[in-house]
């Protein structure tokens, strides 16, 4: 069946992230051993402030990490070399933190991992895990079963996460066997401070409201075993709302309102004549991601989503960002905004994100998932920024965000001094630091010396600054990162 092939191809995109020869340029640094992708940025209008947060995966292992860039394309931060997703700034206990999922992506299109929460010095303050009696495709037990698709901090200081559990189930109603295996789509709300589960929900427990026959994902001939279970639901976002949660099920082209007692209250489908709402022509969507809710009342809400609208085997329409007004009384949906760059039409077959950056400016930032691009749109739906970090269909980032962030790392700056006979080149960087703008360079007689001689100063230039120093006489250098003339951090290194 065609849809079975779609599943195989989509999961390969998600887990591998690399389907073509990677020719994209990567950074090489003197002060760090990582090689992140260069960010190619095009600005076409006024942008909102913020840094670009992505988690690329592709043919360059040493650039696979949680990455922050400024909007001029300069690297600001690289985390550990590992697969990362949902890398962004969130608010926890009324303070800005950065959060990301890290773990193993399975070829089936989901993952097993842990959510890391870091403060503004990059100290890990909380590590959220999900232990339990889950069944995995390979039968191997994991310490944590949090899936990559969601890690959303709520206003009650809990974490919403998704999970996929392999379950044996009778699939004869869709042409399968009585003892076939499928993936149960689940979400959990976890108290961050204690790591205790405060709520959990299972799609299979509500099969009367979400029938398997309504899934757009065909079973095919190769799915139904423990090693390759059928993915009926593909849950990929969870949003806390008054009275319950809104979940996105990609393989149903739908969002569902789940009440606090677990009951499915209504379905918003991307097809006309399906679900509990009458939708207008602009509100049609399919294979969607990242449903988010704003301005909720008893009568209605605004729901935003990333409309993939395509699969690897079928190009249907441009991928768009949609903002929809839901009339809960009359059960009607009106399209408020449609975001699409007509000059750069994208067909994203998997992954993706929609971020309302500010309700004051109404700028929207979109990550295109399987296509290695992010875009910022202004209030009039015009593209004001496009950034690319890899060849098309060769590098992916599950989601992409633009966030304001201030950080002073707990580690010292990195310095490498290259000798050139009687001169030297001083290479300086401070991974993750945002609050400095210049360097001061000193010489020292020893690593323990407190008697330093000022040589020169230099403006910060991107991630790594290089300064040539003549008349080299001292065997040691000290560099000081500064904001104006205020020293922030320093280190002493020998001449190489």
N, C-alpha and C positions, 0 to 999 in steps of 0.2 A: 504494500500500500504506500502511496506517495507520502502520506503524513508520517509514516514510520521512518522514511528516509529523512524527512525534515527534522525529526527528533535526533537522529544520529548525527546529522550535519551540524545542528544547532549546539549540541552538547560538545562537539569537537571544538567549535568556535569558543565556547565558554571555558573549557578546561585547558585547551592548548593555547589559544590566543594567537596562533601563528600558522597561517595557511599558505603563505607565499614567501619567496626569498626576501629577507630583510635587508634593504639597502639604505635605511634611514641613518643619518649621521648621529653619532653619540659623542657625548662630552668625554674628554680625557683630562684628568686633573693631576697636579703634582702633590696636592695635600690630602687626597682621599683615593681609596682604591676602588671606588665605584665608577661606573660609566653609564650614567642616565642618558636617555634620549634628549637631543636638543629640541627645544620647543620653538616651533615656527609660528610667529604671532602676526596677525594682520588686524589693525584697528581701522574702523571706518566711521567712528562716531564717539561721543562722550560715553565713558564707562563708569560703572559704580566701583568704588574702591574695594580692594580685596586681592587675595592670592589665589592661584589656581591649584586645586588639590586633585590629584589623579593617582591611580594605582595601575600602571601599565604592566601588561604581560605580553611577551612576544619572543622573538628570536635572540634577544640579548639578555642572558640570565642576570648579569650584573647591573642591569637597569630595571629589574623587576622588584619593585619596592613601593612603599608609600612615598610620594614625591610632592613637594610644594615648589611652585614657580611664581615669580612675579609676572605681571602682565606685559612686561617687556621681554619675557622669555628667559630671564635669568633664574637659575636654580637657587632655591632658598634652603631646602631641606631634603635629605634623603634618609629614610629609615633603614632598618635592617633589610638585607637582601632576602625577600620572601614574597610569596603571593599575598597581596593585600587588596581589600575591597572596602567600599563605604568609608573612605578616608575623608574626614571633614571636621569642622568645628561644631561642637554642640555645647549646650549649657547644662551644667550639672551643679546642683547646690548653688545656683546663681553665679557661677563662675564659668568662663570659657575654658573648654578642654578640647583636645583633639582625640578622636576615636577612630579605630579601624579594626576590621576583621582580618585575621591572618590565619592561614591554614592550608589545607590540601583541597584543590578542586578536583572532583571526580569527573571522569569522562562522560558520566551520565547527566551532567549539567547542574550539579549542586556541590556542596562542600562540607567538610568537617573542620571546625576551627574554634578560635578563641577571639573574644573582643577585648582590645587593649584601650585603656583610657589614660591619657597623659596630661599632665598639667603644663603650665606655661614655661617650665624649665625642662620639659620632656622627661620628667620623672614619671614612671608608671604608678599611678595612684590606685587604680582598680584593674583587676583582670577578671573578666566575666566568663564563666564556663557553663556548659550544660552537660553534666554526666547523666547516665541513665541506661536503660535496657533497650537500646536501639539496635536494629539489625542493619548491617552494612552489606554492600555488594560482595566484598571479599571476605566477610565473616570476621574481620579483625576488629577488636574492641578499641575505641578511642577514649581519650580522657575528656573530650568535649565534642558535642555533636551540634554546635551552633552552625547553621548554614550561612553561606556567604551573602545571601540576598538581602538580609535586613539586620540592622543594628542601630535602632532608633531610640534615643534617650527621650523620655517623656517628661512632662512638667511635674510629675510626682516622683522623679529621681529613680525611675525604673528603666529597664532596657527591654525593648521589644525585639525579639529575634524570631527567625524562621527555622524550621527543622524538617528534614525529610526522613521518614522511617519506612523501611521496606516491610510490607505486610502481605501475607498470603490471603488471597481473596478470590471469590467466585466471579470470573469475568465472562461467563457464558453469554451474558446479555449483550456484549459487544463483540462476540465471535471468538472469545478466548476459552480457557479451560476452567474447570471448577477449582483447581489447585494452583492457579497462576499467582504471580507476585506483582505488586504495584507499589507505588510510592504514596504514602499518606502525607498530605500537606498539613503541617502543623505550625502553630505559633505559640510562643511562650512570653510571658511578662516576668522579668526577673528583677528582684530588688538588688540594686547595684552594691549597696553597702554590705549586704550579707550573702549575696549570691543565691538567695532562696527564691524558688519559683513561687510567684504569687497568683499566677493564672496560666492555664494551658488550654489549647483548643485543637481539635482534630477534625479535618474535613470529612474523613471516612465515617465519623460518628454522626454526621449530618447528611448522609447520602440521600435521604428522602427529599431534602431541599436543594441538594447539588448532585443530581443524578449523573452517573458515569456516562450515560448515553449522550449527554450534552457537551462532553469534552470535544474540543476541536482536534485533539491529538489522537490520531488513529493508533490502534494497537500494533498493527503490522505483524509480520511473521517472526521477527527476531526478538520481540519484547515479551515479557511475562515470566522470565526466570529471576532467581535471586540476583544473579550477576547482571542482568539487564531487565530490571523491573519497568513496568509501564508507568509513565508520568502523566497521570490524568489531569492534575491540577496546576502544577508549577506555581506555587505561591511565591510572590517576589516582593511584596511590601505589606506593612502593617502600620496603620495610623490610629492613634488613640483619639477618640472623639467622645463627646458627651453621650453617656449611655452605652458605650461599647467601643468597637473597633471597626475600621474599614480595611478590608484586605483586598489585594489584587491577585486574581487567579489568571495568569497569562493564557493558559490553555482553554479557558472558557470565555475569553475576550470580555471579562466582566470584573466588576468590583462588587463586594458583598458587605452589607452592614451586619455585624455580629453583635448581638445584645450582650449585656454583662452576664446573663445566664447561659450564654452559648448559642441561643436561638438565632437562626438566620432570619433577619427581619425583612430585607429586600435585596434585590439584585439589580445593579445597573449594568446592562449589556451594551456592547458597542455595535450591535446589529439592530436595525429597525424591526419592530414586531416581536422582539425577544426581551425577556426580563419584565421588570415592574415599572418601567418608565417609557414614555413616548419621547424619542430623541429627534432633534432636528437634523438636517442634512450634514451640518458641520460637526456633529457630535459622534459620527461613526468612527470606531476605532477597532484595532485588532492586535493581538500579540503584545499587549501593552506592559509597561513597567511603571513603578514609582508613583502610585496614587497618593496625593496629599490633599488635606482638607483645610479650608479657611472660612472664617466668618460664619460659623455654624449657629443656627437658631432652630427653634422648634419647627419653623416653616421651610427652612432651606439651608443650603450651604454652597460654597464654591469648591469644586473638586478639580485639581490639576493632575495631568498624567502625561507620560511619554508614550506616544503612539507609534510603535515600531511599524505596523502596517505591512510588514513583509516577512518572508521566510527565505531561507537559502535556495529554495527551489521555485519560488514564485514572487516576482516583483509586481506589486499591486499598485502602490502609490508612494509619494514621498513620505518619509518619516517626519512627524510633526510633534510639536508640543501643543496640548489642548488645555484650555481652561473652560470649565463648564459650570453653569449655574443650575443647581438641582432644586426644583420646586417640589418639596416633600408633601405638600398638601394636594396638589393636582397631578403629581407624579409626571412632571414634564421636565425636559432638559433643554437648555438654551446655550448655544456656544457663545462664549465671551471673547475668547482669543484663540487664534491659530498661528503658531510660529513655525515658519518654514523659510529657509534662505533660498529664494528663487534663483540666485546666481550660483548656488552650490547645492544642488539637489542631492540629498543623502537617502540611501535605502539601508537602514540599520536592521539587520536580521535578528539581532539578539542584544540583550542588555540595554542600558540607557537610563537617563535620569532627567528630571525636571525640577529646578530649584527656583522658587520665587525669592529673589535676593532681598527685596525690600518692598513692603506694602506702601511706602512713601513714593519711591521712584517707579515701582512696578517693573523693574528690570528682571529678566528671567535668564538663568544660566542653564544650558542643556549639555549633558554628556551623551555622546552618540554610541556608547557601548562597543559593539563590534567594529565600528569605524572610529579610528583613532583621532577624533576631533572633539572639541568643545566649542560652544558658541554662546555669546551673550547677546540678548535682544533688549531693545529699549521699550518704553511704554507704548510706542506706536508699532511694535513688532518688527522694527528694523534691526538688522544685524549690526552690532557695533564692535564686535571682537570675534575673531576666529583663531583658534590655536590648534595646531596639529603636532602629534608626538610620535608618529610612525607611519609606515606605508599602509595604504588601505588594505584591510583584511589580513594584515600581518601582525598588527599590534592592537590590543584591546585594553580598555579600562572599564570595568563593570559600571561604575558611575563616575561622574566628574562634577566638581563643585567649585564655586568661587566664594571665599570666606575671608572676612577680616580677622587678623590674628596678630598678636604680639607675643614674642617669646625671647627669653634670655636663657640659653642652655646651661645646664649644670656643669657641662664639660668645658675645658679650655679651648681656645682657638688652636687650629692646626697650622704648623709652620714647617716649611722645607726651605733650607738655604743651599743654593747651588754655588760652588766656588768656581771662579774664572780667574785663575792666577791671583792677581791682587784685588780683584773685584768679586762681587757676588750678586746673585739674584735671590731676593727674598719672596717666597710664595706664601700667601696667607689666606686662610678661610676660617669661617666659624659656622659650622653646619647647624642650620636651624635658627640662627640669630636674626632678628628683624630690627633691633633697636640700636644699631650703630651705623655710622656713616663714614668713618675714616679710621686710619691706622697710624700709630706712632711707632717708629722703629728705633731701638736702642742697641748698643753693644754692651756686653758684660764679660767679665774676666772668668766667671765660673757659673755653674748652674745655681749655686747658693748665694751668689753675689747680690748685694743690695746697692752697690755703687754702679749705676748704669749711665751710659753716655748717650744722649739723644743724637740721632743721626739725621732723620728726616721724617716727614709725615706724608701720607698719601690718601686720596679719596678712595673709598670703597668702589670697586668696579666689578659688578656682578657677584658671582659666588666666590671667585678666587681672584685676589689682587696680587700682581707681581711688580716688584720695585727693584731697580738696579742700584747697588751701593758700591761706590768706588773707594779706593785706598783702604782695602780690607786689612785690618790689623788684629782685631779681636777674634778669639776662637768661638765666641758665643753671641747669640742675638736674643733680644727680648722684643716681642711685639705686644702692643696694647691696642685693643679695640676701643673706640671712643664714640660717644655721641656728642658732637661739638668738641669741647675740650674736657669732657667728663670721662675719666677712664672707667671701663666696664670689666674687662678681663684681660689677662696677659699670660704669657708662657715664655720660657727660656729654652732655646734649642742650640745645639752645636752646629757649626758649619760643616756641611757634608764633605 
